[in-house]
């Protein structure tokens, strides 16, 4: 499973909590987990830490999550670093 964008309290309460409470498992009996592609805006990093400790993978979807290709084409090394490494 993969999820895109902010990891919010609302999404955790309405979707993730019930899905990842251990009642659903993989064929080998292990609980299912997901990869969450995160953005900085609106993300609750306390929840990110909680789910990471549960075994979920957290990935960077950049800080701004801009969709304009010209923005990305025009970035210099420092700009790329800010977008990608800044999420760390």
C-alpha positions as a LaTeX table, in Angstrom:
\begin{tabular}{lrrr}
\hline
Residue & $x$ (\AA) & $y$ (\AA) & $z$ (\AA) \\
\hline
Unk1 & 0.00 & 0.00 & 0.00 \\
Unk2 & 1.15 & 3.54 & $-0.68$ \\
Unk3 & $-0.24$ & 6.86 & 0.47 \\
Unk4 & 0.48 & 10.31 & $-0.89$ \\
Unk5 & 0.71 & 13.69 & 0.82 \\
Unk6 & 0.27 & 14.86 & 4.40 \\
Unk7 & $-0.14$ & 12.40 & 7.27 \\
Unk8 & $-2.91$ & 14.04 & 9.26 \\
Unk9 & $-4.81$ & 13.24 & 12.43 \\
Unk10 & $-8.04$ & 13.11 & 10.42 \\
Unk11 & $-6.65$ & 10.54 & 7.95 \\
Unk12 & $-5.20$ & 8.50 & 10.81 \\
Unk13 & $-8.50$ & 8.45 & 12.66 \\
Unk14 & $-10.73$ & 7.76 & 9.66 \\
Unk15 & $-8.56$ & 5.40 & 7.63 \\
Unk16 & $-5.20$ & 4.27 & 8.99 \\
Unk17 & $-6.19$ & 3.34 & 12.53 \\
Unk18 & $-8.71$ & 0.71 & 11.47 \\
Unk19 & $-6.65$ & $-0.55$ & 8.56 \\
Unk20 & $-3.41$ & $-0.96$ & 10.51 \\
Unk21 & $-4.72$ & $-2.16$ & 13.88 \\
Unk22 & $-3.47$ & $-5.71$ & 13.26 \\
Unk23 & $-6.75$ & $-7.21$ & 12.06 \\
Unk24 & $-5.53$ & $-7.33$ & 8.44 \\
Unk25 & $-2.49$ & $-9.46$ & 7.70 \\
Unk26 & $-0.28$ & $-10.58$ & 4.85 \\
Unk27 & $-0.41$ & $-14.26$ & 3.80 \\
Unk28 & 2.51 & $-14.94$ & 6.16 \\
Unk29 & 0.48 & $-13.65$ & 9.13 \\
Unk30 & 2.39 & $-10.38$ & 9.55 \\
Unk31 & 0.34 & $-7.17$ & 9.86 \\
Unk32 & 0.03 & $-5.12$ & 6.69 \\
Unk33 & 2.08 & $-1.94$ & 6.43 \\
Unk34 & 2.38 & 0.91 & 3.92 \\
Unk35 & 4.76 & 3.42 & 2.39 \\
Unk36 & 3.72 & 7.01 & 3.05 \\
Unk37 & 5.04 & 9.65 & 0.62 \\
Unk38 & 4.99 & 12.72 & 2.85 \\
Unk39 & 4.88 & 16.44 & 2.32 \\
Unk40 & 5.71 & 18.95 & 5.03 \\
Unk41 & 2.50 & 20.97 & 4.96 \\
Unk42 & $-0.20$ & 19.66 & 7.34 \\
Unk43 & 1.78 & 16.54 & 8.31 \\
Unk44 & 1.58 & 15.51 & 11.97 \\
Unk45 & 5.12 & 14.28 & 12.57 \\
Unk46 & 4.16 & 12.70 & 15.90 \\
Unk47 & 1.90 & 10.33 & 13.94 \\
Unk48 & 4.65 & 9.77 & 11.37 \\
Unk49 & 6.97 & 8.67 & 14.17 \\
Unk50 & 4.28 & 6.42 & 15.68 \\
Unk51 & 3.59 & 4.64 & 12.39 \\
Unk52 & 7.28 & 4.40 & 11.51 \\
Unk53 & 7.81 & 2.61 & 14.83 \\
Unk54 & 4.98 & 0.25 & 13.82 \\
Unk55 & 6.96 & $-0.71$ & 10.71 \\
Unk56 & 5.62 & 1.66 & 8.06 \\
Unk57 & 8.01 & 3.19 & 5.56 \\
Unk58 & 8.18 & 6.98 & 5.33 \\
Unk59 & 9.30 & 8.55 & 2.06 \\
Unk60 & 9.81 & 12.15 & 0.98 \\
Unk61 & 7.44 & 13.68 & $-1.52$ \\
Unk62 & 9.31 & 17.00 & $-1.31$ \\
Unk63 & 8.52 & 19.92 & 0.92 \\
Unk64 & 6.36 & 21.92 & $-1.47$ \\
Unk65 & 4.89 & 19.10 & $-3.61$ \\
Unk66 & 4.77 & 21.44 & $-6.59$ \\
Unk67 & 3.31 & 20.10 & $-9.82$ \\
Unk68 & 4.75 & 22.72 & $-12.18$ \\
Unk69 & 7.48 & 20.95 & $-14.17$ \\
Unk70 & 9.20 & 24.27 & $-14.89$ \\
Unk71 & 9.74 & 24.76 & $-11.16$ \\
Unk72 & 11.63 & 21.45 & $-10.94$ \\
Unk73 & 13.55 & 22.03 & $-14.17$ \\
Unk74 & 14.76 & 25.39 & $-12.91$ \\
Unk75 & 16.01 & 24.24 & $-9.51$ \\
Unk76 & 19.71 & 24.40 & $-8.79$ \\
Unk77 & 21.50 & 21.99 & $-6.43$ \\
Unk78 & 20.60 & 24.03 & $-3.35$ \\
Unk79 & 16.95 & 24.10 & $-4.39$ \\
Unk80 & 16.86 & 20.33 & $-4.83$ \\
Unk81 & 18.56 & 19.90 & $-1.49$ \\
Unk82 & 15.98 & 22.13 & 0.19 \\
Unk83 & 13.10 & 20.19 & $-1.37$ \\
Unk84 & 14.31 & 16.67 & $-0.76$ \\
Unk85 & 16.71 & 16.74 & 2.14 \\
Unk86 & 14.64 & 19.31 & 3.96 \\
Unk87 & 11.99 & 16.67 & 4.64 \\
Unk88 & 14.49 & 14.66 & 6.64 \\
\hline
\end{tabular}
